[in-house]
Amino acid sequence: ACNLCLCITASATALYAIVGARRCAAALEALDTYAQRLGPADAAAPLQGGEPSAGVSDGVLHLVVVPNYKEEEELVAQTLQSLAEAWGSNAFHVVLAMEEREGAAGEEKAGRLQERFRTRFGRLVAARHPADLAEAHADGSFDAEVPGKASNVKWALQEMHETYAKEGILEARSVLVTVTDADVIFHPAYFDAIACEFRALEEAGTDEHLWSMWQAPQLPFRNWNRAPLCSRLWAYVASSYEVGGVAGLDFGGTHLTFSTYTMPLELAVVARAHEGDIIA
């Protein structure tokens, strides 16, 4: 029975992967066609923080949190460059979620990155997660926070939520937060597509846009050429699972978000999506 279930699951994932791959190909072809219609000058706008779909995603603020601890500076810089090339990035608010435990080296690294990319975004700030915090539980008990991504992101989101509340931003527009690992390369149209879907759900007249989460298929090919053979093979397996899992959502399937994903800021804060006593 176990082997049968595994066989059915693998077969279904493979079929979903084919459906997902065809959808990805169609979407990329549509983007290419759109860029060709724009002409050379306008087509280059996304790489400079332009927004080809101006008016569609108006009113949505993208907050991007990049948690990192002792990551190579150039690695984080490549992720920031990827964000800077996204459509509408000149309005993004980007947070370098640093760890106080990294000391002066972390502060200096954050400072250099801010100086390098300050003009590429609407706002680029650094949040420093203290090392001696405790996690409060619903039963009134407390545990020391576990050093890791979750506690780092929790602190950064709390800081930005308080800042936005003081500035009145939460009342003025919808804020979508994207949590990303420090080594992610985004497709330039990712954030624009999320904003469009968010607005479509909102206009449908339900509250689904308030508790939805988004994640693109995560493809582990960034350092594929330098990876061992077994890792290269697994990259294809993982990619099939990712594309198939996302495509399967339209057919009643489930696919958990992880690593790099997007959700409304209010959902992240009110639902306590990130706990301080778990790693990620």
N, C-alpha and C positions, 0 to 999 in steps of 0.2 A: 504494500500500500504506500509505503514511504517513497519507494522508487517511482511509483506511478505519479504521485503528487509532484515529485521533483521534475519528472519528464513533462508533465502538463504545464508546470510553472515555467520551465525553460522554453518550451515551445511557444507559450503565450507571449513571453517576453520577446522572443525572436520575431514573432509576427508584429507585435507592437513596435519593435525597433524598425522594421521595414516601413511601417506606416509613418513613424516619427521622422525617419530619414527623408522620406518623400516630402513631408510637410516642410522640413527644414530647407530642402533644396528649392521648393516652390517659393518659400519666403525670401530666401537669398536672391533668387532670380528676380522676384518682384522688386527688391531693393536695388538691384543692378539696373533694372529697367527705369526705375524712378530717378536714379542718379543720372542716367543717360539723358533723360528728358530735361533735367535741371540745367545741363550745360556745364562746361568746365569750371567756371567761377563758383556757381552755387553748389556744385557737387563737392567742391573742396571745403565748403563751410563746416561740415561735421568735424573735420580734423582740427578745426580752429575753434571748436566749441559752439558751432552754429546749430540751428534747430530747424531742419527742413519742414517739420510738421508744425510750425508755429501756429498757435491757436488751438490745436488739438489737446495738448497737455497743459494749457494755461491753468494756473492756480494750483498746480502740484509742485511741491518743493521736495527735491531729492536730498536726503541726508545720508551720506555714505560714511560708515564707520570702519576704519582699518585697524583692528587690534594687532599689535605686534610686540614682541619681546626679544631683543637681541637679534633681530633680523638684519641681514645685510642691507645697507643703505640703498645700494643700487637695485636690489630686488624690490624694495618698497617703491623706489622711484619709477620702476617700470610699471607697477600697478597704478601709480598716480598718473603716469603718462597715458595709460590706457583709459583712465577715467577722463582725462583732459581731452581725449579724442572722441568722447561720446557726444551724441547730439544734445545740445542744451547744457553742456557742462559748465558754461560760463555762469550759470545760476546755481550750480550744485553747492551744497555745504558739506565739506569733507572734514572728518575728525580723525586725526592721527591718535589712536588710543594707545598711549604709552604706559609703561609700568614704572612706577616710582622706584622699584627694586633695581632698575637698570642704571640708576644713578646719573651722574653728570654726562656720561657717554650717550645715554638715551635722550637727554635734553638737548645736547648739541646736535645729535642726528636729526631730531624733530625740527630744530631751528634751521638747519641747512635745507631740509626738505620744504619747509614753509617758505623760505626765501626763494627757492628754486621754482616753486609752483604757485606762489601766492596770486599771481595775476591770471591764472588759468581757471579759477573757480570763483563763485560768488563769495565764499568764505572758506578759509582753511585754518583750522585751529588744532591745538594739541591738548588732549586731556591726559592727566597723569593719575593713574589708579593707585591710591595709597596701599601700603603693604600690610596694614594692621586692622583691617575692617572685619566685622562679624556679620553673618547672615542671620536675620531674624525669621523664625518660622511661625506658622499660623497658630501653633499651640503655645506660643510664648517663649519657646526655647531659642538658644543661640548657639551657632557653631562658627568657628573661625573660617573665614573665606579661604577657598582653595585657589592658589595661584593658577591662573589659566585664562582661556579666552572668555568664558562665560562671565566671570567676575569683572573682567576688564570691560567688556561690552556693556554690562549692567551699569557700571559707573559712568561710562561715557554717555549713555543714553539718558541717565538721570540728570547729568550735567546739562545736556542740550535741551532736555524737556523743561528744566527750570529756566534756562536762558530764553527759550521760545515763549514760555508763559509770561515772563517779565516783558518781553518785547511785543507781546500780542500776536505773535505769528500763528500760534495754535488756533486762534479764533478767526484769523484772516484767510487761511488756506489749509489744504490737506498736506500733511507731511508723510512721505513714504521713506522709511529707513531701510537702507541696504547694508547688511553686515557682510563684509568680505574678508577673506584671508589675505595675507600680505603678498601672495604670489599669483594673483588672479589677473587674467587678461579678459576684459569685457568686449563683447561685440558693441560697436558704436551705437546700434539702434536699441540696445537692451532697455535702457531707462525710458526712452520714448515709448516703447511698446508697453511697458508696465504702466506708465501713466495713462495711456489710451485705454487699456483694459480696466484700470481703476475707475476712470470716468465713465466707461460704458456700464460697469456694474452699478455705479452710483445713479446713473440716469435710468436704470431699470426700475428704480423705485423701491428697492429692498435695501437691507443693511449689510448685504454680502460683502460690499467693498470695505467694510470696517473690520471684518475678521478674516479676510483672505490673505494668503501668503503666496509668493511667487518664487520660482527658481528655474533658471534655464538648465538644460542638460549640461552637466559638468564633465568636460572632456580632458583627461589627464595627458595632454600632449606637449606641455610647455617645455619639458626637458627630455622628450622622448628619445632623441638621438643619442643622448648620453646615458640613458638608463640601461640596466642589464636586460638580457633577452627575456627573462621571465616577466619583468616589469612591463616590457613592451607588449608582450602577449596579453597581459592582464589589462593593459590600457584599452585594447579593443573590446575585451569582455565587459569592462566597466562602462565603456562608452555605449555599448549596445544596451546594457541595463538602464543607463541613464536616459537615453533617447526613448527606449521602449517604455520605461516607467512614466515619463512625462506624457507620452502619447496615450498611454493606457488610462489616463485620467478622464478622457472623453468617453470611455467605455465602462465607467464605474470602478476603475481601479484606484489604488492609493499609492502615494509616493511621498515619503517624508522629506522635508527640507533639511539641509545640512550644509555646513561649510560656508556657502555664499548664497544669500537669499534676501528677499524683500518682504516687508510687512508695514502696515500703518504704524506710525510711532505710538499712537495712543494704545494700540493693541499690545505693543511690546512692553509698555510701561504698566498699564492697568492690569494686564494678564500676567505680569511678572514673567515674561518669556525667558529671561536669563537669570539664573540663580547663582549666588556667589559661592555655594559650597559644592559645585560640580565643575568639571574641567572645561567642558565645551557645550 
